[in-house]
Amino acid sequence: MEQAQELVERAKQVLKDYEAKGQPLPRSPYADLLEKNSSDAKSQADLRLKQELERLKEEEKGE
């Protein structure tokens, strides 16, 4: 529980740092797609497939 609280505090500090610098918060490249197509099951499946392919590509690079 203590570790979770520490992570929450660190996340809050990161948000404050971005705000203090006037920088926008970084967003996942998939966030816009997910918001746009949140009600479309096919689009959700396509998004998940793309995410899994990206993950597999990253794993292959690491090997």
C-alpha positions as CSV (number, residue, x, y, z in Angstrom):
1,M,0.0,0.0,0.0
2,E,2.9,2.3,0.8
3,Q,4.4,1.8,-2.6
4,A,1.1,2.6,-4.3
5,Q,0.9,5.9,-2.3
6,E,4.5,6.7,-3.3
7,L,3.6,6.2,-7.0
8,V,0.6,8.4,-6.7
9,E,2.7,11.1,-5.1
10,R,5.3,10.9,-7.8
11,A,2.6,11.1,-10.5
12,K,1.2,14.2,-8.9
13,Q,4.6,15.8,-8.8
14,V,5.2,15.0,-12.5
15,L,1.8,16.7,-13.3
16,K,2.8,19.7,-11.3
17,D,6.2,19.8,-13.1
18,Y,4.5,19.8,-16.5
19,E,2.1,22.5,-15.4
20,A,4.9,24.7,-14.0
21,K,6.8,24.5,-17.3
22,G,3.7,25.2,-19.3
23,Q,4.1,22.0,-21.2
24,P,1.2,19.8,-22.4
25,L,0.9,16.4,-20.9
26,P,2.2,13.6,-23.2
27,R,-0.5,11.4,-24.6
28,S,-0.4,7.9,-26.0
29,P,-0.6,7.7,-29.8
30,Y,-3.6,5.4,-29.2
31,A,-5.5,7.7,-26.9
32,D,-7.1,9.7,-29.7
33,L,-8.0,6.5,-31.6
34,L,-9.6,5.0,-28.5
35,E,-11.6,8.1,-27.7
36,K,-12.7,8.5,-31.3
37,N,-13.8,4.8,-31.7
38,S,-14.7,3.9,-28.2
39,S,-18.2,2.6,-29.2
40,D,-17.1,0.7,-32.3
41,A,-16.2,-3.0,-31.5
42,K,-14.3,-3.5,-34.7
43,S,-12.2,-0.4,-34.1
44,Q,-11.4,-1.5,-30.6
45,A,-10.3,-4.9,-31.9
46,D,-8.1,-3.2,-34.5
47,L,-6.6,-1.0,-31.9
48,R,-5.8,-3.9,-29.7
49,L,-4.2,-5.8,-32.6
50,K,-2.0,-2.8,-33.4
51,Q,-1.0,-2.5,-29.7
52,E,-0.1,-6.2,-29.6
53,L,1.9,-6.0,-32.8
54,E,3.8,-3.1,-31.4
55,R,4.5,-5.0,-28.2
56,L,5.8,-8.0,-30.2
57,K,8.0,-5.8,-32.3
58,E,9.5,-4.3,-29.2
59,E,10.1,-7.7,-27.7
60,E,11.9,-8.9,-30.9
61,K,14.1,-5.9,-30.8
62,G,15.0,-6.7,-27.2
63,E,16.1,-10.2,-28.0
